[in-house]
Amino acid sequence: MPMDSQPDAAAAAAENTYSYLVIDADSTGDIPMDPFMGLMGNDSSPARDQWLAPLDQGSITERPSSPANEEIITAYQKMACFCEHIEPWHLYDPQTPLHYIVARIKGFTTDVATRNATPFLHRYLYRDHAPQCILSCFTANVLYTNRTEANTAMVMRVLHSSIRELVDTEAGRVVPTPAEKLARAQTLFLYQIIRLFDGDIILRAQDDPGPWAYVHRWTLSRHLWEANSSFMFDRMWKEKPHYMINNYSFGNFLDYGRGEDVDEFAEILLSVYMGVDETKRFIPGNEAERQGTFPGP
């Protein structure tokens, strides 16, 4: 969603948002992720009560409800036609949006193994401090990406061991820092991608009981994402446009934003929101740069 046009509001919003982008590895936060750790560690088929994230009865914190205003509801309705007309064979047809989206998500595993980055994990994020769960996840993704028929059993053993290590270690952590919380959230997501899309029915059963309890705003800006230093990030923040997207609301961005502002993560979501062809037209020049990521004509 575009930032407020008034100077004071824009400055306050920029300062507030920037404070969340600089992660202090020694500070503490209050983002609860522990309910997901139990779900992640399931080695059996989901029971009925596993679909509900457990609450810590000792300390229940009041949280504001997710803003579901008319704009957000309308934004999600734009995706309804995509969901209503999905057929199983669409997954195998390169001309369909479903094939494109699934291929991009499955490709996150290869992205980590080959580029040390994904559309949601910046390549410099853990350059100075890498939590152990990120290192284990990187190892598992490299092994999984390069698995062969001869070593698949051992690769899967490493994968299961890494997931179990994540659950056992993080579930007992008393006061994780914001950097550690972010690292384990990204690790969980990457492990879940493997579990869901590997095709192994046991892995898929372990992945299923994991509903996301909270939604968040996120920043859309190719200029910020491609900044290669703190100095360049600060400069791009001041000189180039950036947009706060609330849930799935792209309406205002499409009214005021430009194709050159779209980063890789936003491109994937826009392909669902607008369609692959419309997104390619909206982002001129990206077709040659990202040759091979879109279905052919």
Backbone bond lengths (Angstrom), bond angles and torsions (degrees), N, CA, C in turn:
res aa  C-N    CA-C-N  psi(-1)  N-CA   C-N-CA  omega(-1)  CA-C   N-CA-C  phi
1 M - - - 1.447 - - 1.516 108.78 -
2 P 1.333 120.97 133.73 1.458 122.05 -176.62 1.511 111.14 -60.29
3 M 1.317 116.79 149.13 1.444 121.86 178.04 1.518 109.12 -71.47
4 D 1.329 116.52 156.86 1.452 122.51 179.11 1.518 109.55 -58.30
5 S 1.336 115.54 137.91 1.455 120.02 -176.11 1.521 112.63 -76.61
6 Q 1.355 118.10 -18.19 1.443 119.29 -179.90 1.523 109.97 -72.29
7 P 1.339 118.22 137.61 1.470 121.16 -174.47 1.516 113.60 -57.47
8 D 1.355 117.46 -46.95 1.466 119.46 -177.31 1.506 111.57 -64.23
9 A 1.324 116.68 -43.60 1.463 120.02 -179.60 1.512 111.07 -65.85
10 A 1.344 116.19 -38.72 1.467 119.78 -179.84 1.523 110.52 -65.71
11 A 1.339 116.29 -41.88 1.461 118.94 -179.69 1.512 111.63 -64.95
12 A 1.351 115.58 -41.86 1.465 119.05 179.63 1.507 111.37 -64.82
13 A 1.342 116.04 -41.63 1.464 119.66 -179.99 1.515 111.23 -66.13
14 A 1.343 116.49 -39.78 1.465 119.62 179.95 1.514 111.01 -65.34
15 E 1.356 115.23 -43.22 1.468 118.01 179.92 1.514 111.55 -63.53
16 N 1.352 116.27 -41.01 1.466 120.51 -179.47 1.516 111.61 -65.85
17 T 1.342 116.31 -42.67 1.457 120.22 -179.29 1.522 111.16 -67.95
18 Y 1.345 116.20 -39.83 1.467 119.09 -177.89 1.523 111.70 -63.75
19 S 1.343 115.39 -31.98 1.464 118.46 -179.49 1.501 112.05 -64.62
20 Y 1.342 117.77 -25.67 1.450 120.44 178.73 1.519 112.06 -82.24
21 L 1.336 116.51 -16.21 1.453 118.98 -176.69 1.519 112.21 -86.21
22 V 1.323 117.93 -20.11 1.458 121.75 177.94 1.514 107.78 -96.59
23 I 1.331 117.40 107.90 1.451 122.21 -172.91 1.516 110.09 -95.35
24 D 1.310 115.50 123.37 1.459 121.16 176.20 1.509 108.53 -93.57
25 A 1.332 116.24 114.72 1.458 120.11 -175.99 1.518 112.27 -65.55
26 D 1.340 119.56 -16.69 1.458 121.79 -177.54 1.521 113.23 -101.68
27 S 1.333 116.84 -4.23 1.455 118.77 -178.30 1.512 110.45 -87.96
28 T 1.331 115.64 171.92 1.465 120.67 179.95 1.506 109.39 -119.46
29 G 1.306 117.27 159.36 1.455 122.72 179.62 1.507 110.38 -138.67
30 D 1.325 116.42 -172.20 1.456 118.86 -177.27 1.516 111.88 -135.94
31 I 1.343 117.23 33.80 1.457 120.87 179.18 1.517 108.92 -90.72
32 P 1.346 119.16 111.70 1.469 120.29 -174.72 1.513 112.13 -78.52
33 M 1.325 117.30 118.82 1.459 121.73 176.50 1.517 112.32 -119.06
34 D 1.348 117.29 -7.55 1.456 120.27 -172.62 1.523 114.42 -58.20
35 P 1.366 120.99 -37.05 1.467 118.81 179.55 1.507 113.53 -55.24
36 F 1.347 118.22 -29.17 1.458 120.02 -177.26 1.522 112.37 -76.74
37 M 1.334 117.03 -21.14 1.449 119.46 -177.03 1.521 111.18 -66.67
38 G 1.365 115.84 -38.77 1.454 118.99 178.47 1.508 111.78 -66.17
39 L 1.329 116.31 -38.98 1.461 120.05 178.91 1.519 110.89 -65.05
40 M 1.346 115.65 -38.16 1.456 120.31 -177.44 1.518 111.59 -65.85
41 G 1.347 117.14 -29.88 1.448 120.23 -173.81 1.501 114.96 -85.32
42 N 1.336 118.00 3.88 1.454 120.19 -178.11 1.517 111.47 -64.83
43 D 1.315 116.60 129.78 1.459 121.83 176.20 1.521 111.37 -111.45
44 S 1.316 117.33 5.87 1.459 121.08 -178.96 1.509 109.59 -130.01
45 S 1.320 116.59 177.51 1.456 120.96 -179.85 1.516 109.34 -65.19
46 P 1.342 118.61 147.75 1.455 121.16 -175.08 1.516 112.33 -68.70
47 A 1.323 115.66 134.47 1.450 120.41 172.39 1.515 108.69 -89.24
48 R 1.342 114.83 168.93 1.457 118.69 -174.50 1.525 112.03 -60.77
49 D 1.371 116.41 -42.55 1.449 118.86 -176.25 1.523 113.34 -75.43
50 Q 1.329 117.75 -6.61 1.456 120.00 179.58 1.524 112.52 -78.54
51 W 1.314 116.68 -10.58 1.460 119.25 -179.74 1.526 111.63 -80.58
52 L 1.329 116.93 -10.51 1.450 120.53 179.39 1.519 109.32 -108.04
53 A 1.337 116.30 127.81 1.463 119.55 178.81 1.516 108.57 -70.20
54 P 1.343 119.18 124.97 1.461 121.45 -177.71 1.516 111.41 -68.39
55 L 1.333 115.12 148.56 1.451 121.33 178.77 1.515 109.97 -103.19
56 D 1.303 116.25 145.51 1.452 121.12 174.15 1.518 107.61 -80.52
57 Q 1.323 116.60 106.37 1.449 121.00 -174.66 1.527 111.77 -65.80
58 G 1.330 116.82 -21.96 1.452 119.54 -176.65 1.515 113.25 -74.54
59 S 1.322 117.69 -30.02 1.463 119.64 -177.35 1.517 109.48 -146.61
60 I 1.318 116.31 92.46 1.460 122.44 178.97 1.523 108.11 -95.78
61 T 1.314 115.64 121.20 1.459 120.90 -176.67 1.517 110.20 -101.94
62 E 1.325 116.83 134.88 1.448 121.96 176.01 1.515 108.68 -69.16
63 R 1.335 116.58 128.82 1.464 120.47 178.35 1.519 109.18 -125.85
64 P 1.305 116.92 140.38 1.462 118.68 177.03 1.514 110.36 -67.41
65 S 1.321 115.93 144.11 1.455 119.70 179.61 1.521 109.63 -70.00
66 S 1.333 115.95 156.61 1.456 120.63 179.01 1.521 109.47 -66.16
67 P 1.315 117.64 133.56 1.468 119.78 -177.86 1.522 111.07 -69.96
68 A 1.310 116.97 108.61 1.465 121.50 -179.86 1.520 108.52 -113.13
69 N 1.319 116.06 64.88 1.449 119.24 -179.36 1.527 110.44 -80.91
70 E 1.297 115.24 -178.74 1.470 120.08 -174.80 1.526 111.92 -62.42
71 E 1.320 116.69 -36.55 1.466 119.88 -179.69 1.525 111.16 -63.00
72 I 1.341 116.58 -43.34 1.461 120.35 -178.97 1.516 110.85 -67.32
73 I 1.337 116.68 -43.29 1.463 120.22 179.12 1.523 110.26 -60.84
74 T 1.335 116.49 -42.50 1.465 120.31 178.30 1.523 111.12 -63.17
75 A 1.336 116.31 -38.63 1.463 120.19 179.83 1.519 111.11 -62.67
76 Y 1.327 117.18 -42.85 1.459 120.17 179.44 1.526 111.35 -68.96
77 Q 1.330 116.58 -31.75 1.462 119.45 179.13 1.522 111.51 -64.00
78 K 1.328 117.17 -27.58 1.457 120.11 178.67 1.523 111.91 -65.01
79 M 1.335 116.11 -21.41 1.453 120.15 179.83 1.527 111.55 -91.18
80 A 1.349 117.48 -6.22 1.461 120.64 -175.63 1.522 111.78 -61.20
81 C 1.329 117.21 -41.70 1.462 119.78 -178.78 1.525 110.75 -63.39
82 F 1.319 116.47 -33.96 1.463 120.19 177.40 1.523 110.29 -64.08
83 C 1.317 117.09 -42.38 1.465 121.19 -177.02 1.525 112.16 -74.86
84 E 1.328 117.35 -34.18 1.464 120.58 -174.72 1.521 112.72 -72.81
85 H 1.307 117.96 -26.96 1.459 120.55 -173.21 1.527 113.23 -106.92
86 I 1.317 116.79 21.13 1.462 120.07 178.88 1.522 110.33 -78.32
87 E 1.319 116.06 131.73 1.458 122.75 173.88 1.529 108.26 -119.06
88 P 1.344 117.86 150.80 1.464 119.94 -178.45 1.525 113.70 -54.25
89 W 1.342 116.81 -35.94 1.457 118.92 -176.13 1.528 112.67 -73.05
90 H 1.342 117.23 -14.54 1.465 120.14 178.33 1.526 111.76 -59.53
91 L 1.326 115.81 -28.35 1.455 120.19 -178.64 1.523 111.94 -63.29
92 Y 1.330 117.10 -22.09 1.467 121.43 -175.44 1.524 112.72 -108.38
93 D 1.334 117.07 0.61 1.458 121.15 -179.72 1.527 109.65 -102.15
94 P 1.333 118.47 112.24 1.468 121.11 -177.66 1.520 114.13 -60.63
95 Q 1.340 117.46 -14.00 1.454 120.10 -178.49 1.527 112.64 -84.47
96 T 1.325 118.78 -8.48 1.463 121.39 -173.92 1.527 111.65 -96.88
97 P 1.347 116.60 149.01 1.471 119.61 176.97 1.522 112.91 -60.44
98 L 1.344 117.20 -35.27 1.462 120.11 -179.06 1.528 110.98 -60.82
99 H 1.315 116.73 -43.44 1.468 120.78 179.00 1.522 110.43 -60.69
100 Y 1.315 116.24 -43.41 1.464 120.82 -178.88 1.524 111.63 -63.37
101 I 1.344 116.56 -48.37 1.463 120.62 -177.10 1.520 111.01 -63.72
102 V 1.336 117.23 -46.74 1.462 120.75 -178.95 1.528 110.38 -63.53
103 A 1.335 116.67 -40.04 1.468 120.09 179.33 1.526 111.22 -62.85
104 R 1.331 116.82 -40.27 1.464 119.85 179.23 1.524 111.31 -65.84
105 I 1.332 116.55 -43.32 1.468 120.15 -179.02 1.521 110.71 -66.53
106 K 1.328 116.84 -44.76 1.468 119.67 177.71 1.527 110.77 -61.89
107 G 1.323 116.06 -29.28 1.460 120.29 -179.53 1.519 114.08 -71.52
108 F 1.353 117.55 -12.62 1.462 119.49 179.14 1.527 110.88 -59.39
109 T 1.334 116.40 -35.48 1.463 120.28 179.61 1.527 110.80 -62.18
110 T 1.324 116.25 -44.92 1.465 120.71 177.51 1.523 111.25 -67.40
111 D 1.337 116.58 -36.71 1.465 120.04 178.26 1.525 111.40 -58.64
112 V 1.330 116.39 -43.79 1.464 120.24 179.13 1.523 110.32 -63.72
113 A 1.325 116.00 -43.36 1.465 120.62 -175.52 1.527 112.87 -69.95
114 T 1.325 117.56 -31.41 1.466 120.34 -173.69 1.527 114.08 -106.38
115 R 1.343 117.08 -30.43 1.469 120.11 -176.75 1.527 113.52 -117.20
116 N 1.333 116.34 -5.30 1.464 120.60 -176.65 1.520 110.80 56.40
117 A 1.330 116.46 36.39 1.461 121.17 -178.03 1.520 109.31 -163.42
118 T 1.323 115.42 157.43 1.459 122.92 172.03 1.526 106.59 -140.05
119 P 1.337 118.62 175.26 1.460 118.96 176.54 1.525 114.12 -61.75
120 F 1.337 118.34 -14.37 1.466 120.48 178.40 1.532 112.51 -117.33
121 L 1.320 117.97 2.08 1.469 122.03 -179.40 1.525 107.90 -130.76
122 H 1.326 116.37 106.12 1.467 120.95 -176.80 1.524 110.77 -70.91
123 R 1.324 115.75 142.86 1.466 120.33 -173.80 1.530 112.72 -65.97
124 Y 1.331 118.00 -20.68 1.464 120.54 -179.57 1.526 112.99 -102.02
125 L 1.320 117.57 2.92 1.463 120.28 -173.11 1.523 112.56 -60.09
126 Y 1.331 116.54 -42.14 1.467 120.00 -176.69 1.534 111.99 -112.22
127 R 1.319 115.84 29.89 1.463 119.88 -178.77 1.532 111.32 -66.41
128 D 1.328 117.65 -38.80 1.465 121.05 -177.32 1.523 112.92 -94.22
129 H 1.316 116.90 -32.04 1.466 120.33 -179.26 1.521 108.46 -143.98
130 A 1.316 116.74 116.09 1.465 122.17 -179.37 1.524 109.33 -116.31
131 P 1.337 118.32 111.58 1.460 120.59 176.13 1.529 111.04 -59.80
132 Q 1.316 116.61 154.62 1.455 121.20 -176.04 1.521 111.87 -59.91
133 C 1.335 117.82 -35.72 1.466 119.45 -178.35 1.525 111.44 -64.12
134 I 1.337 117.45 -32.93 1.464 121.08 177.25 1.523 110.40 -69.38
135 L 1.320 117.34 -41.46 1.462 120.60 178.80 1.525 110.83 -63.85
136 S 1.328 116.98 -41.91 1.467 120.54 178.27 1.520 110.91 -66.34
137 C 1.330 116.23 -39.00 1.467 120.42 179.28 1.526 110.52 -65.95
138 F 1.322 117.25 -41.51 1.463 120.93 177.59 1.526 110.36 -60.05
139 T 1.321 116.71 -44.88 1.465 120.92 179.04 1.521 111.09 -60.98
140 A 1.328 116.69 -45.01 1.462 120.88 -179.30 1.523 111.46 -63.91
141 N 1.334 117.39 -39.32 1.463 120.77 -179.90 1.521 111.65 -69.24
142 V 1.330 117.50 -38.73 1.467 120.44 177.10 1.524 110.10 -63.16
143 L 1.326 116.47 -45.47 1.461 120.26 179.73 1.527 110.84 -64.53
144 Y 1.328 116.63 -43.11 1.465 120.19 -178.07 1.526 110.85 -65.15
145 T 1.322 117.21 -41.76 1.462 121.23 -179.43 1.524 111.75 -64.37
146 N 1.322 117.36 -33.55 1.467 121.91 -176.30 1.529 112.86 -105.20
147 R 1.317 116.98 20.25 1.467 119.78 -178.52 1.528 110.95 -68.62
148 T 1.313 116.13 151.65 1.459 123.31 175.78 1.524 108.14 -126.44
149 E 1.307 115.78 172.61 1.460 119.45 178.72 1.525 110.75 -60.72
150 A 1.323 116.26 -33.36 1.463 120.02 -176.75 1.525 112.99 -74.72
151 N 1.353 117.25 -32.18 1.466 118.20 -175.25 1.524 114.29 -110.32
152 T 1.338 118.20 6.67 1.460 120.98 -176.45 1.522 112.46 -57.71
153 A 1.319 117.35 -41.85 1.468 120.10 -179.03 1.525 110.97 -59.45
154 M 1.318 117.12 -43.55 1.463 120.37 179.83 1.523 111.09 -69.40
155 V 1.339 117.18 -37.30 1.464 120.48 177.73 1.522 110.21 -61.88
156 M 1.335 116.97 -44.44 1.460 120.56 179.01 1.529 110.96 -65.37
157 R 1.305 116.16 -33.28 1.466 119.84 176.95 1.526 110.27 -64.33
158 V 1.329 116.31 -42.56 1.463 120.80 177.28 1.524 110.47 -63.80
159 L 1.339 116.59 -41.29 1.460 121.06 179.46 1.524 110.90 -60.19
160 H 1.336 116.88 -50.00 1.462 120.82 179.50 1.527 110.72 -61.28
161 S 1.322 116.78 -40.52 1.460 120.81 -179.89 1.524 111.37 -64.91
162 S 1.331 117.02 -39.93 1.465 121.10 -179.80 1.522 111.17 -66.13
163 I 1.334 116.00 -40.46 1.463 119.97 178.94 1.522 110.36 -65.75
164 R 1.325 116.43 -44.77 1.456 120.14 178.66 1.529 111.21 -61.79
165 E 1.324 116.53 -39.93 1.466 120.89 178.15 1.524 110.86 -63.00
166 L 1.336 116.46 -41.57 1.459 120.82 178.40 1.520 110.83 -60.59
167 V 1.330 116.73 -47.47 1.462 121.16 -178.36 1.524 111.05 -63.88
168 D 1.321 116.35 -48.95 1.464 120.27 -176.51 1.526 112.07 -64.17
169 T 1.325 116.31 -37.73 1.464 120.01 -177.19 1.519 112.24 -77.59
170 E 1.334 116.55 -48.77 1.458 120.35 -172.37 1.523 113.12 -77.84
171 A 1.327 117.72 -31.62 1.460 119.69 -178.88 1.520 111.28 -64.40
172 G 1.327 117.21 -28.71 1.454 120.43 -179.53 1.513 114.31 -94.60
173 R 1.323 117.25 2.26 1.470 119.89 -178.81 1.523 109.29 -74.63
174 V 1.320 117.05 127.17 1.464 121.09 -173.24 1.523 111.68 -76.60
175 V 1.326 117.37 -55.61 1.466 120.59 -177.02 1.526 109.22 -130.70
176 P 1.325 117.92 80.44 1.468 119.50 178.22 1.518 111.09 -69.32
177 T 1.306 116.65 147.33 1.459 121.42 177.98 1.525 109.54 -78.89
178 P 1.333 118.20 163.16 1.467 120.08 176.37 1.523 112.84 -55.67
179 A 1.334 117.64 -37.98 1.467 120.44 178.92 1.520 110.83 -63.92
180 E 1.329 117.04 -39.66 1.464 120.94 179.12 1.520 111.07 -69.34
181 K 1.326 116.59 -37.01 1.468 120.17 178.37 1.525 110.96 -65.71
182 L 1.321 116.13 -43.01 1.462 119.79 177.83 1.517 110.42 -63.26
183 A 1.325 116.85 -43.40 1.464 120.99 -178.54 1.519 111.27 -61.29
184 R 1.311 118.00 -44.60 1.458 119.12 -177.94 1.525 111.78 -73.24
185 A 1.353 117.70 -29.82 1.462 119.61 174.96 1.527 110.47 -64.54
186 Q 1.330 116.93 -44.63 1.465 120.76 178.38 1.523 110.94 -66.46
187 T 1.333 116.44 -37.63 1.460 120.61 177.95 1.519 111.02 -64.48
188 L 1.330 116.32 -44.77 1.465 120.75 177.97 1.526 111.00 -57.26
189 F 1.335 115.79 -45.33 1.461 120.18 -177.33 1.523 111.08 -62.84
190 L 1.317 117.63 -43.52 1.464 120.80 -179.44 1.522 111.53 -66.70
191 Y 1.321 117.54 -39.90 1.461 119.97 176.51 1.530 110.72 -64.35
192 Q 1.334 116.33 -39.68 1.458 119.97 -179.06 1.529 111.97 -66.77
193 I 1.321 116.84 -32.92 1.468 120.02 176.51 1.523 110.11 -61.80
194 I 1.329 116.41 -45.25 1.465 119.70 178.75 1.517 110.22 -62.70
195 R 1.321 116.43 -45.58 1.462 120.37 -178.31 1.529 111.87 -62.25
196 L 1.313 116.13 -41.32 1.463 119.61 -175.25 1.517 112.45 -75.00
197 F 1.333 117.84 -39.52 1.457 120.80 -170.98 1.526 114.53 -104.76
198 D 1.312 118.28 -0.25 1.462 119.52 179.52 1.517 112.16 -64.58
199 G 1.335 117.57 -33.52 1.459 121.08 -177.02 1.513 112.71 100.75
200 D 1.334 117.02 -12.75 1.461 121.54 177.41 1.527 108.60 -76.15
201 I 1.326 117.44 123.45 1.458 121.50 -174.45 1.519 111.75 -64.72
202 I 1.342 118.32 -31.80 1.462 121.08 179.24 1.528 110.30 -70.18
203 L 1.334 116.34 -43.64 1.460 119.57 177.03 1.518 110.81 -61.36
204 R 1.321 117.29 -39.58 1.459 120.66 -178.59 1.521 111.00 -67.18
205 A 1.326 117.46 -38.83 1.462 120.74 178.22 1.524 110.83 -63.68
206 Q 1.332 116.96 -34.73 1.455 120.34 178.71 1.524 111.15 -72.74
207 D 1.313 116.38 -27.47 1.462 119.76 -178.26 1.518 112.18 -79.32
208 D 1.332 118.36 -36.20 1.454 121.86 -167.69 1.526 115.94 -55.13
209 P 1.358 120.81 -46.92 1.464 118.51 -175.61 1.519 112.92 -76.21
210 G 1.314 116.45 70.06 1.458 118.38 -179.80 1.509 113.01 -146.96
211 P 1.353 119.65 59.36 1.460 121.00 179.92 1.521 111.02 -68.14
212 W 1.330 116.69 138.35 1.462 120.14 177.19 1.521 108.61 -76.16
213 A 1.317 116.75 128.14 1.460 121.17 -174.80 1.521 112.49 -88.23
214 Y 1.315 117.36 -23.52 1.460 119.61 -174.35 1.529 110.37 -132.45
215 V 1.316 115.04 151.30 1.462 120.15 174.87 1.519 108.23 -115.59
216 H 1.324 116.08 157.12 1.461 119.95 -174.27 1.522 110.14 -138.11
217 R 1.313 113.39 159.76 1.460 119.08 169.91 1.523 108.78 -82.35
218 W 1.309 115.67 157.49 1.454 119.53 177.96 1.524 109.24 -145.16
219 T 1.320 115.73 157.74 1.461 122.08 -174.88 1.518 110.71 -97.10
220 L 1.316 115.76 130.61 1.463 121.78 177.24 1.523 108.08 -105.74
221 S 1.312 117.07 115.13 1.463 121.34 176.15 1.519 110.11 -172.29
222 R 1.310 116.75 113.21 1.465 120.58 175.94 1.525 110.16 -65.58
223 H 1.326 116.89 -34.39 1.462 120.96 -176.90 1.533 110.89 -64.79
224 L 1.326 117.38 -40.75 1.468 120.26 178.27 1.520 110.71 -69.57
225 W 1.337 115.87 -41.36 1.464 119.49 -176.35 1.522 111.75 -65.29
226 E 1.320 117.10 -33.84 1.460 120.57 -176.38 1.530 113.08 -91.01
227 A 1.322 117.66 -0.26 1.467 120.11 176.58 1.524 109.42 -64.00
228 N 1.329 116.83 131.50 1.466 120.67 -175.12 1.521 114.00 -102.70
229 S 1.339 116.89 10.28 1.459 120.43 177.20 1.521 108.86 -160.17
230 S 1.333 116.61 164.89 1.462 121.08 177.61 1.524 110.57 -61.98
231 F 1.331 116.62 -37.51 1.459 120.46 179.25 1.527 110.87 -62.42
232 M 1.350 116.41 -46.84 1.459 119.98 -179.24 1.522 110.88 -67.24
233 F 1.336 116.99 -36.71 1.462 119.60 177.97 1.527 110.23 -61.09
234 D 1.324 116.49 -47.09 1.461 120.83 179.57 1.522 110.86 -62.44
235 R 1.320 116.08 -39.27 1.464 120.07 -179.99 1.525 111.19 -67.00
236 M 1.343 116.48 -44.39 1.460 120.34 179.33 1.522 111.28 -66.00
237 W 1.339 115.91 -34.70 1.466 119.92 178.84 1.529 110.53 -61.63
238 K 1.330 115.98 -37.34 1.460 120.61 -177.61 1.524 112.34 -84.05
239 E 1.339 117.01 -32.53 1.460 119.71 -170.82 1.525 114.33 -100.05
240 K 1.332 117.37 -25.53 1.456 120.39 -175.23 1.528 110.65 -114.00
241 P 1.328 117.32 153.78 1.466 119.36 179.58 1.524 112.12 -72.23
242 H 1.334 116.17 146.69 1.458 122.06 172.56 1.527 106.91 -142.17
243 Y 1.303 116.53 149.19 1.456 121.58 -171.22 1.524 110.59 -128.13
244 M 1.340 116.23 136.71 1.452 121.33 175.32 1.529 107.89 -93.17
245 I 1.333 116.54 114.50 1.463 121.89 -179.28 1.521 108.45 -97.02
246 N 1.310 116.47 123.31 1.458 121.48 179.88 1.519 108.87 -95.34
247 N 1.335 116.23 111.32 1.457 121.77 -176.80 1.529 110.26 60.30
248 Y 1.341 116.22 -108.51 1.466 120.28 -174.69 1.532 111.46 -122.18
249 S 1.335 116.65 22.26 1.463 120.76 -173.71 1.526 111.48 -86.44
250 F 1.327 116.05 100.77 1.461 121.52 179.37 1.528 112.71 -101.40
251 G 1.341 117.06 -3.05 1.457 120.13 -171.94 1.517 114.04 -53.88
252 N 1.326 117.42 -53.67 1.463 120.65 -177.88 1.526 111.91 -66.98
253 F 1.320 116.26 -35.55 1.467 118.07 178.09 1.522 110.60 -63.51
254 L 1.323 117.09 -42.33 1.462 119.95 -179.55 1.524 111.33 -67.35
255 D 1.339 116.66 -24.76 1.463 119.95 177.42 1.530 111.65 -75.23
256 Y 1.334 116.67 -36.81 1.458 120.23 -171.82 1.533 114.09 -118.16
257 G 1.319 117.83 -19.72 1.456 120.70 -176.87 1.518 112.67 -83.59
258 R 1.325 115.65 172.31 1.464 122.14 179.55 1.522 109.76 -127.46
259 G 1.314 115.16 161.10 1.453 119.95 -178.56 1.511 113.18 -60.23
260 E 1.338 117.30 -33.76 1.463 120.16 -178.61 1.528 112.50 -69.29
261 D 1.346 117.42 -12.64 1.462 120.80 178.21 1.522 112.52 -83.54
262 V 1.328 117.95 -14.34 1.466 121.77 -171.41 1.523 110.78 -77.95
263 D 1.327 116.16 124.29 1.459 120.61 175.31 1.527 109.86 -90.26
264 E 1.322 116.30 179.76 1.464 121.23 -173.51 1.524 112.26 -65.94
265 F 1.326 116.76 -39.12 1.462 120.75 179.92 1.524 110.74 -66.21
266 A 1.329 116.85 -46.65 1.460 120.99 179.58 1.526 111.31 -63.77
267 E 1.321 116.79 -33.26 1.463 120.74 179.12 1.531 111.62 -59.63
268 I 1.334 116.09 -40.18 1.462 119.89 179.92 1.523 110.41 -64.66
269 L 1.338 117.55 -46.21 1.459 120.79 -178.59 1.530 111.53 -69.41
270 L 1.325 116.72 -36.80 1.463 119.39 177.07 1.524 111.56 -63.96
271 S 1.320 117.34 -30.50 1.464 120.74 179.00 1.520 111.24 -65.29
272 V 1.335 116.55 -29.78 1.461 120.16 174.19 1.518 110.08 -79.42
273 Y 1.310 116.52 -40.92 1.460 122.73 -175.96 1.527 111.97 -68.34
274 M 1.338 116.78 -43.01 1.455 121.46 -174.33 1.521 113.49 -108.43
275 G 1.323 116.65 -23.99 1.452 120.77 -169.93 1.520 109.55 104.81
276 V 1.323 116.41 151.82 1.464 120.88 -175.82 1.526 111.48 -63.67
277 D 1.325 117.43 -46.35 1.465 120.27 -177.12 1.526 111.72 -65.31
278 E 1.344 116.94 -42.54 1.460 120.15 179.04 1.528 110.75 -63.29
279 T 1.323 116.36 -38.20 1.461 119.93 178.82 1.521 110.79 -65.59
280 K 1.332 117.60 -40.09 1.464 121.18 177.93 1.526 110.95 -62.50
281 R 1.333 116.46 -36.99 1.461 119.42 178.49 1.531 110.98 -71.73
282 F 1.325 116.06 -32.92 1.461 120.32 -178.44 1.531 111.55 -73.31
283 I 1.334 116.92 -26.81 1.467 121.20 -177.81 1.524 108.88 -112.58
284 P 1.316 119.29 74.22 1.467 120.74 -178.82 1.518 110.89 -64.33
285 G 1.350 114.97 139.87 1.454 119.80 178.66 1.503 113.71 93.56
286 N 1.325 118.01 -21.76 1.463 120.43 -178.74 1.511 112.69 -75.44
287 E 1.340 116.58 -22.31 1.466 119.20 -177.26 1.526 110.75 -62.39
288 A 1.354 116.58 -43.03 1.462 119.27 179.61 1.520 110.86 -72.25
289 E 1.343 115.25 -37.47 1.463 119.59 -177.62 1.517 111.43 -66.90
290 R 1.341 117.00 -36.16 1.461 121.19 -176.42 1.518 110.36 -111.57
291 Q 1.288 116.81 38.42 1.455 121.33 -177.09 1.528 110.12 -56.09
292 G 1.317 113.42 128.93 1.454 118.85 178.82 1.511 113.50 101.93
293 T 1.339 119.17 -13.43 1.456 119.90 -179.36 1.515 111.83 -88.31
294 F 1.350 117.21 -21.84 1.449 120.65 177.41 1.522 110.00 -98.71
295 P 1.337 116.72 151.16 1.455 118.71 172.43 1.519 110.30 -60.70
296 G 1.291 116.46 148.73 1.455 121.06 179.98 1.508 111.95 -70.47
297 P 1.317 119.23 166.38 1.459 122.68 -178.33 1.516 111.26 -70.18
